[in-house]
Amino acid sequence: MSSFSNQHAEVVFLNSVYPILSETFIFDQYQVLTDKGFEFGIVSNNKPALSDVHPHMRASLDAVTYLSNASIFYILCAHLSFFITAPLLYITSLLRILKLEEKKSVSLAHFTGALLVRRIYPNVKWVHSHFTYGATAIAMWLKWLQKTPYSMTLHGADLTFDSVADLELKLSQADQIISISQYNLDFITQTFPNINLTSAEVIPLGVADSSPLVAAPENSVDSNAPSRIKIINVGRLSEHKAQHILIEACALLVNQGVDVQCEIIGEGPKRGSLECLIKERALDNNVTLLGAKYHKEVLASYHYADIFVMTSITEGMPLVLMEAMSIGLPVIAPNICGIPELLAFGQAGELTAANSAQSVSEAICTLIEQPEKANTQRIFAQSHIHAHFNLVKNTHKFADLLTKLSHQ
């Protein structure tokens, strides 16, 4: 598809960068849609570096149209063709760029992206984007240019934390809003009261079915466990994931005489500052930054841990938490965004105060000192994930909604 020949899909998914390791949930969703027989095209603004693509995802690269690969000649043809067929709309579109919050050069790129999509997919009836970033901007431009309706899936930081340009406009122009949590819709109601959410749907992401429920895993926290408690955290080393809070919590625990071994899986821009913090707190023997791991390695690591701890300052509904919960690993996470819904408001795991190392350390002590509570929570968590966060079931619901919308 990278040749930019005309495609016949009527539903097109728009992405900013696809596929990438940090958004495996989108890849998984597309795979389930394909298995269901749902027909769609995939467009991505940019092509990821090969190092950011898991080996099992690389075959999908050939199925994606990358707008960044378009030649100058093809781009000029797209502009000229639209100018000839709709000169007034073309000029008013250029004027519209001046009124947007987005940088003018970026808006021009989004306008161009929409021209490319309409040229590549002349039969498109519906477009869908994940997140509120550039892909949704292109969807909005397609609506302005040719009245193509669009839907968008809201996640976490893209709505509640990052300063996304033209956010309210993107929400108001969307023909269908899909959210992975009720929290996001409540946030919109409070922040943008003029947005109509009458038809908005909550469709969570999900994980594949795990193994059957068991009484207690070998690594479960209990009174007979080894004195060293193994903690695991998975996430990009970034401002959003805030692993420094977990490191500070480990320092508090060590100072209290609790022997912890904390392993952090992930890579990112905060590695340097986290390494410095580990040294400052003399935690070289307690906290290890393992770097990025492939998904199978991450899943395997859960089976050797006692507790999964997340200390993010913004989130959606983290898949890593779902995965840990699904195999029966006790979890601790901050009381923010969609996480309380995922943890059934404390029935499926410990909720901590946001941005508080003290609260995290206390929650870890609670699970160590109250193994019965930890066991009750993890068993409830497995049932909760199975009932409400099943990948196939939720993706089929998503597909059914898009089918209905695209045939209106």
C-alpha positions in Angstrom: 0.0 0.0 0.0 3.0 2.3 0.4 2.9 2.8 -3.4 -0.1 5.1 -2.9 -2.3 3.3 -5.4 -6.1 3.7 -4.9 -7.6 1.4 -2.1 -11.2 0.4 -1.8 -11.7 0.3 2.0 -14.8 2.1 3.2 -13.6 2.3 6.8 -10.1 3.7 7.4 -8.1 3.8 10.7 -5.9 6.8 11.1 -2.8 6.6 13.3 0.0 9.0 14.2 2.7 6.3 14.3 1.9 2.6 13.8 2.8 -0.1 14.9 5.0 0.7 17.9 5.9 -1.2 21.1 4.3 1.3 23.4 0.9 0.9 21.7 0.6 -2.8 21.3 -3.1 -2.5 22.3 -3.8 -0.9 18.9 -2.1 -3.7 17.0 -4.0 -6.3 19.1 -7.3 -4.6 18.3 -6.6 -4.5 14.6 -5.6 -8.2 14.7 -8.9 -9.2 16.3 -10.8 -7.0 13.8 -9.0 -8.8 11.0 -9.8 -12.2 12.5 -13.5 -11.1 12.7 -13.5 -10.4 9.0 -13.9 -6.6 9.5 -12.6 -4.8 6.4 -10.6 -1.6 6.9 -7.6 0.3 5.7 -4.8 1.5 7.9 -3.1 4.9 7.5 -0.2 6.2 9.6 1.2 9.7 9.5 4.7 8.4 10.2 6.6 5.1 10.0 8.2 3.9 13.2 11.9 3.0 13.5 12.3 -0.7 13.1 13.7 -0.9 16.7 10.3 0.3 17.9 8.4 -2.5 16.2 8.1 -5.9 17.8 9.3 -8.7 15.4 5.8 -10.2 15.4 4.4 -6.8 14.3 6.8 -6.3 11.4 4.7 -8.2 8.9 2.0 -5.6 9.3 4.2 -2.8 8.1 3.3 -3.7 4.5 -0.4 -3.3 5.2 0.0 0.4 6.2 -0.1 3.5 4.1 2.5 5.9 5.5 1.7 9.5 4.6 5.3 10.5 5.3 6.4 8.4 2.3 4.4 10.4 -0.1 6.6 12.1 -2.8 6.5 15.8 -3.4 5.0 15.1 -6.8 2.2 13.1 -5.3 1.5 15.7 -2.7 1.4 18.5 -5.3 -1.0 16.4 -7.4 -3.3 16.0 -4.4 -3.3 19.7 -3.8 -3.8 20.6 -7.5 -6.5 18.1 -8.0 -8.5 19.4 -5.0 -7.9 23.1 -6.0 -9.2 22.4 -9.5 -12.3 20.5 -8.4 -13.2 22.7 -5.4 -11.3 26.0 -5.6 -13.4 28.0 -3.1 -13.2 25.2 -0.5 -9.5 24.9 -1.0 -9.0 28.6 -0.4 -11.3 28.7 2.6 -9.4 25.7 4.0 -6.1 27.6 3.8 -7.8 30.5 5.7 -9.1 28.0 8.3 -5.5 27.1 9.1 -5.0 30.7 10.4 -7.8 30.2 13.0 -6.6 27.0 14.5 -4.6 26.7 17.7 -2.2 24.3 16.1 1.0 25.6 14.6 0.4 26.7 11.0 3.0 24.4 9.5 1.5 21.5 11.4 -2.0 22.3 10.4 -0.9 22.6 6.8 0.6 19.1 7.1 -2.7 17.8 8.5 -4.6 19.4 5.7 -2.2 17.8 3.2 -2.7 14.4 5.0 -6.4 14.6 4.5 -5.9 15.4 0.8 -3.7 12.3 0.5 -6.2 10.1 2.4 -9.1 11.1 0.2 -7.0 10.4 -2.9 -5.8 7.0 -1.7 -9.2 5.9 -0.4 -11.8 7.5 -2.7 -14.6 5.3 -1.3 -14.0 6.0 2.3 -17.3 6.3 4.3 -15.9 6.5 7.9 -12.6 7.2 9.6 -11.5 6.3 13.1 -8.5 7.5 15.1 -6.9 6.6 18.4 -5.9 9.5 20.7 -6.6 13.2 20.1 -3.3 14.0 18.3 -2.4 14.4 14.6 -4.4 11.5 13.4 -7.6 13.0 14.7 -6.6 16.3 13.2 -6.5 14.6 9.8 -9.9 13.0 10.5 -11.3 16.4 11.3 -9.9 17.9 8.1 -11.5 15.0 6.1 -14.8 16.0 7.5 -14.4 19.6 6.5 -13.2 18.7 3.0 -15.7 16.0 2.0 -18.0 15.5 5.0 -16.5 12.1 5.9 -17.7 11.4 9.4 -15.2 10.3 12.0 -15.0 8.7 15.4 -12.2 8.7 17.9 -11.1 6.6 20.9 -10.1 8.6 24.0 -7.3 7.1 26.1 -5.7 9.0 28.9 -3.0 11.7 28.7 -4.2 12.7 25.3 -7.3 14.1 26.9 -6.5 14.9 30.5 -2.8 15.7 30.7 -1.1 16.8 27.5 -1.9 20.2 26.1 -3.4 19.0 22.8 -4.1 21.8 20.3 -7.7 22.3 19.2 -8.9 19.6 21.6 -12.4 21.0 22.2 -12.8 21.5 18.5 -11.8 17.9 17.7 -14.2 16.6 20.3 -17.1 18.8 19.1 -16.6 17.8 15.4 -16.5 14.0 16.1 -19.5 12.1 15.0 -18.9 9.4 17.6 -16.8 9.5 20.7 -15.5 6.2 22.2 -13.8 6.2 25.5 -11.8 3.4 27.3 -13.2 4.7 30.6 -16.2 6.5 32.1 -13.6 8.8 33.7 -12.8 10.4 30.4 -16.4 11.2 29.6 -16.9 12.7 33.1 -13.8 14.8 32.5 -15.2 16.1 29.2 -18.5 17.0 30.9 -16.7 19.0 33.6 -14.1 20.6 31.3 -16.1 21.1 28.0 -19.8 21.2 29.1 -20.9 22.2 25.6 -19.7 18.9 24.1 -22.7 16.6 23.3 -22.0 13.1 24.8 -25.4 11.7 24.2 -24.1 8.9 21.8 -20.7 8.5 23.5 -19.7 4.9 24.2 -17.4 3.4 26.8 -15.6 0.5 25.3 -12.5 -0.5 27.3 -9.5 -2.1 25.8 -8.7 -5.7 27.0 -6.3 -8.6 27.2 -6.5 -12.1 26.1 -8.1 -14.7 28.4 -5.6 -15.9 31.0 -5.2 -19.3 32.6 -8.1 -20.5 34.9 -8.4 -19.1 38.4 -6.1 -20.7 41.0 -6.1 -20.6 44.8 -2.7 -18.9 45.1 0.3 -18.6 42.8 3.7 -19.7 44.0 4.8 -16.1 44.0 1.9 -14.8 46.0 2.6 -12.5 49.0 2.2 -14.6 52.2 3.6 -15.0 55.6 5.9 -17.8 54.4 7.4 -15.9 51.5 11.1 -15.1 51.4 12.0 -11.9 53.3 13.0 -10.2 50.0 9.8 -8.9 48.3 10.1 -8.7 44.5 8.3 -5.7 43.0 7.8 -5.1 39.3 6.9 -2.0 37.3 6.4 -1.9 33.5 6.3 1.4 31.5 8.2 3.9 29.5 10.7 5.8 31.6 8.9 9.1 31.2 7.3 12.0 33.0 3.9 10.3 32.7 5.0 7.0 34.2 6.8 8.7 37.1 8.9 5.8 38.3 10.8 8.2 40.5 7.9 7.9 43.0 8.4 4.1 43.1 12.1 4.5 43.7 11.4 6.9 46.6 8.9 4.4 48.0 11.6 1.7 47.9 13.9 4.0 49.8 11.3 4.5 52.5 10.8 0.7 52.7 14.5 0.0 52.9 14.9 2.6 55.7 12.1 0.7 57.6 14.0 -2.5 57.3 11.8 -4.0 54.5 14.0 -5.9 52.0 12.7 -5.2 48.5 13.9 -6.0 45.0 12.3 -3.7 42.5 12.7 -4.3 38.8 11.6 -1.6 36.3 11.0 -2.7 32.7 11.0 0.0 30.1 13.2 2.6 28.4 12.8 6.3 27.9 14.1 9.8 28.4 14.0 9.7 32.2 16.6 6.8 32.5 19.4 9.2 33.4 17.6 11.0 36.2 16.3 7.6 37.5 19.8 6.2 37.6 21.0 9.2 39.5 18.1 8.9 42.0 18.9 5.2 42.6 22.5 6.1 43.4 21.5 9.1 45.6 19.2 6.8 47.7 21.9 4.0 47.8 19.5 1.6 46.2 21.8 -0.1 43.7 21.1 -3.5 45.4 17.4 -2.9 45.5 16.3 -1.2 42.3 17.2 -2.3 38.8 16.4 -0.7 35.4 16.0 -3.6 33.1 15.4 -1.6 29.9 12.9 -2.4 27.2 11.6 -6.0 26.9 9.5 -7.8 24.3 5.9 -8.5 25.3 6.5 -12.2 25.9 9.3 -11.3 28.3 7.2 -8.9 30.1 4.4 -11.4 30.6 6.9 -14.0 31.8 8.3 -11.5 34.4 4.9 -11.3 36.1 5.2 -14.9 37.2 8.4 -14.2 39.2 7.1 -11.1 41.0 5.3 -10.7 44.3 3.6 -7.3 43.6 3.0 -5.1 40.5 3.3 -1.4 41.4 2.4 1.5 39.1 3.1 5.1 40.1 2.0 7.0 37.0 0.8 10.6 37.3 -1.6 10.2 34.4 -3.0 7.1 32.7 -5.8 5.7 30.7 -6.6 2.1 31.6 -3.2 0.5 31.5 -2.9 -2.9 29.8 0.1 -3.8 31.9 -2.2 -3.6 35.0 -4.8 -5.8 33.2 -2.2 -8.3 32.3 -0.8 -8.5 35.9 -4.4 -8.8 37.3 -5.3 -11.5 34.8 -2.6 -13.9 36.0 -3.3 -13.2 39.7 -0.5 -10.9 40.6 -1.4 -8.4 43.4 -1.4 -4.9 42.1 -0.9 -1.4 43.5 -1.8 1.7 41.4 -2.6 5.4 41.8 -6.2 6.6 42.3 -6.2 8.5 39.1 -8.1 8.6 35.7 -9.6 5.3 34.7 -7.5 3.2 37.1 -10.2 3.1 39.9 -12.6 1.6 37.4 -10.1 -1.0 36.4 -9.4 -1.9 40.0 -13.1 -1.9 40.8 -12.5 1.0 43.2 -10.2 -1.0 45.5 -11.7 -4.5 45.3 -9.2 -5.7 42.7 -6.1 -4.0 44.0 -4.6 -1.3 46.3 -5.3 2.3 45.3 -2.7 4.9 46.4 -2.7 8.7 46.6 -1.4 10.3 43.4 2.2 11.4 43.4 2.9 10.0 46.9 5.8 7.7 47.7 4.6 7.4 51.3 1.2 6.1 50.1 2.9 3.6 47.8 5.2 2.3 50.6 2.2 2.0 52.9 0.3 0.0 50.3 3.2 -2.4 49.8 3.4 -2.9 53.5 -0.3 -3.6 53.6 -0.1 -6.4 51.1 3.0 -7.9 52.9 1.3 -7.8 56.3 -2.2 -8.8 55.1 -1.7 -11.7 52.7 -5.4 -12.7 53.0 -6.4 -9.3 51.7 -3.9 -9.6 48.8 -5.3 -13.0 47.9 -8.9 -11.8 48.0 -8.1 -8.9 45.8 -6.1 -10.9 43.2 -8.9 -13.5 42.9 -11.5 -10.8 42.4 -9.2 -9.1 39.9 -9.0 -12.2 37.7 -12.8 -12.4 37.6 -13.1 -8.7 37.0 -10.7 -8.8 34.0 -12.4 -11.8 32.6 -15.8 -10.2 32.8 -15.1 -6.7 31.7 -11.7 -6.5 29.9 -11.7 -9.3 27.5 -9.8 -8.3 24.3 -12.0 -10.2 21.8 -15.3 -9.4 23.4 -14.6 -5.7 23.6 -13.1 -5.5 20.1 -16.2 -7.2 18.7 -18.3 -4.6 20.4 -16.2 -1.9 18.9 -16.5 -3.5 15.4 -20.2 -3.8 15.7 -20.5 -0.1 16.5 -18.3 1.0 13.6 -20.3 -1.3 11.2 -23.5 0.4 12.3 -22.0 3.9 12.0 -20.5 3.3 8.6 -23.8 2.0 7.2 -26.0 4.8 8.4 
